[in-house]
């Protein structure tokens, strides 16, 4: 039996080509669909597998071909609630891709992104982070059922 290597969601990757980035976007879409089989019917849904931090998904916009989401964990900190990471994601249903949008934050996660928001280097860092984080969330048993409140 092969031992499973734990997923390191804090891994950073050097920017590659635009075509390779599109593959990351496609994988992000696949992982999001595993977490959320259908578009959420409510503004906010929460996944709480036993003993795991809650994962929050907030519906920001819903159009025919796109959906805007906010994904985060909320942790109790010394100064109140910490929201880590705080990713704004746009899902393109017709193209079957999902990308992190500027305005997202991964501060406090151990990943640094010094590139200008929207640049290829920024897109690589942020979307690779989303990719690894979604895989981690799925491995922890997170899922958003359509009937959740």
Protein Blocks (a to p, Z undefined) as FASTA:
>chain_A
ZZdddddfkbccddddfklmmmmmmmmmmmmmmmmmbacfbfbdcdddehiacdddddfb
dcfkbccdddddddddfkbcaddddddddddfklopadddehiacehnlpacfbdehiak
lmmmmmmmmmmmmmmmmmnopacdfkbZZ
